[in-house]
């Protein structure tokens, strides 16, 4: 955050949650790449998405992960689907959980959206399996 404005408690909580879900390397890359132009955006998503929503206690990270993947798939946000499928290694959502969420996408948002997301999830799974095997 801007050195002139100390980070809020919500921002600090959001940063911790964001790191726990997406991993330090992802968050470090995103924040290091931030410029004067997009730094306010990085601060907004850290505080709002991660500090306000993902840090709420009512749902587990696993549950939030499944809902997030379904919503992103329904909206066609492919890069974000891939990122959140990778993040399930940190949230506890299983491949079966992801499959179930994408079945809901097929029924409520359309087969093409689910088909695209399933293809993306399979690519991510293949990459994760290859990393484990190496």
C-alpha positions as semicolon CSV with decimal commas, in nm:
position;residue;x (nm);y (nm);z (nm)
1;X;0,000;0,000;0,000
2;X;0,098;0,361;-0,029
3;X;0,352;0,447;0,239
4;X;0,154;0,761;0,327
5;X;-0,152;0,561;0,428
6;X;-0,098;0,278;0,675
7;X;-0,274;-0,045;0,580
8;X;-0,603;-0,109;0,754
9;X;-0,668;-0,414;0,970
10;X;-0,904;-0,537;0,695
11;X;-0,623;-0,503;0,439
12;X;-0,379;-0,695;0,662
13;X;-0,638;-0,969;0,716
14;X;-0,710;-0,976;0,343
15;X;-0,343;-1,007;0,259
16;X;-0,303;-1,298;0,500
17;X;-0,612;-1,472;0,358
18;X;-0,506;-1,404;-0,001
19;X;-0,164;-1,555;0,071
20;X;-0,317;-1,859;0,242
21;X;-0,542;-1,929;-0,059
22;X;-0,333;-1,826;-0,360
23;X;0,014;-1,874;-0,215
24;X;0,294;-1,633;-0,139
25;X;0,452;-1,653;-0,485
26;X;0,128;-1,556;-0,662
27;X;0,058;-1,265;-0,428
28;X;0,421;-1,150;-0,440
29;X;0,410;-1,149;-0,822
30;X;0,081;-0,958;-0,831
31;X;0,189;-0,695;-0,581
32;X;0,541;-0,658;-0,723
33;X;0,400;-0,604;-1,072
34;X;0,161;-0,336;-0,949
35;X;0,227;0,010;-1,083
36;X;0,100;0,347;-0,970
37;X;-0,189;0,286;-1,211
38;X;-0,309;-0,050;-1,079
39;X;-0,185;-0,045;-0,717
40;X;-0,523;0,094;-0,601
41;X;-0,690;-0,205;-0,770
42;X;-0,459;-0,450;-0,590
43;X;-0,538;-0,275;-0,261
44;X;-0,911;-0,288;-0,334
45;X;-0,922;-0,660;-0,409
46;X;-0,698;-0,741;-0,113
47;X;-0,918;-0,548;0,127
48;X;-1,262;-0,613;-0,025
49;X;-1,248;-0,961;-0,177
50;X;-0,995;-1,116;0,056
51;X;-1,043;-0,908;0,372
52;X;-1,421;-0,867;0,366
53;X;-1,551;-1,175;0,184
54;X;-1,294;-1,456;0,195
55;X;-1,209;-1,383;0,560
56;X;-1,566;-1,419;0,688
57;X;-1,609;-1,713;0,928
58;X;-1,947;-1,848;0,809
59;X;-1,801;-2,058;0,526
60;X;-1,479;-2,254;0,508
61;X;-1,216;-2,179;0,246
62;X;-1,319;-2,508;0,083
63;X;-1,678;-2,388;0,047
64;X;-1,574;-2,045;-0,077
65;X;-1,341;-2,209;-0,325
66;X;-1,618;-2,422;-0,478
67;X;-1,858;-2,127;-0,504
68;X;-1,588;-1,904;-0,651
69;X;-1,494;-2,159;-0,917
70;X;-1,860;-2,205;-1,012
71;X;-1,920;-1,830;-1,039
72;X;-1,604;-1,768;-1,239
73;X;-1,687;-2,056;-1,471
74;X;-2,042;-1,930;-1,521
75;X;-1,909;-1,586;-1,611
76;X;-1,641;-1,722;-1,846
77;X;-1,341;-1,588;-1,652
78;X;-1,103;-1,858;-1,768
79;X;-0,776;-1,729;-1,619
80;X;-0,943;-1,684;-1,283
81;X;-1,094;-2,035;-1,304
82;X;-0,746;-2,179;-1,357
83;X;-0,602;-1,972;-1,071
84;X;-0,873;-2,083;-0,828
85;X;-0,851;-2,448;-0,936
86;X;-0,478;-2,431;-0,856
87;X;-0,564;-2,267;-0,522
88;X;-0,771;-2,568;-0,415
89;X;-0,442;-2,722;-0,305
90;X;-0,460;-2,462;-0,024
91;X;-0,835;-2,452;0,037
92;X;-0,913;-2,821;0,074
93;X;-1,159;-2,837;-0,215
94;X;-1,111;-3,171;-0,391
95;X;-1,130;-3,258;-0,757
96;X;-1,465;-3,418;-0,678
97;X;-1,581;-3,089;-0,522
98;X;-1,478;-2,900;-0,834
99;X;-1,657;-3,150;-1,055
100;X;-1,975;-3,112;-0,851
101;X;-1,954;-2,733;-0,868
102;X;-1,913;-2,750;-1,245
103;X;-2,216;-2,978;-1,278
104;X;-2,414;-2,698;-1,115
105;X;-2,264;-2,456;-1,366
106;X;-2,384;-2,680;-1,650
107;X;-2,741;-2,678;-1,523
108;X;-2,770;-2,319;-1,402
109;X;-2,533;-2,131;-1,633
110;X;-2,509;-2,354;-1,939
111;X;-2,325;-2,653;-2,073
112;X;-2,076;-2,447;-2,280
113;X;-1,959;-2,259;-1,969
114;X;-1,917;-2,582;-1,774
115;X;-1,749;-2,757;-2,067
116;X;-1,493;-2,477;-2,098
117;X;-1,427;-2,478;-1,722
118;X;-1,391;-2,858;-1,714
119;X;-1,133;-2,836;-1,991
120;X;-0,943;-2,570;-1,792
121;X;-0,963;-2,772;-1,469
122;X;-0,829;-3,082;-1,646
123;X;-0,534;-2,880;-1,781
124;X;-0,458;-2,750;-1,432
125;X;-0,487;-3,101;-1,285
126;X;-0,250;-3,235;-1,551
127;X;0,003;-2,962;-1,469
128;X;-0,026;-3,024;-1,095
129;X;0,015;-3,399;-1,146
130;X;0,322;-3,340;-1,362
131;X;0,473;-3,116;-1,092
132;X;0,414;-3,387;-0,829
133;X;0,570;-3,652;-1,052
134;X;0,881;-3,444;-1,119
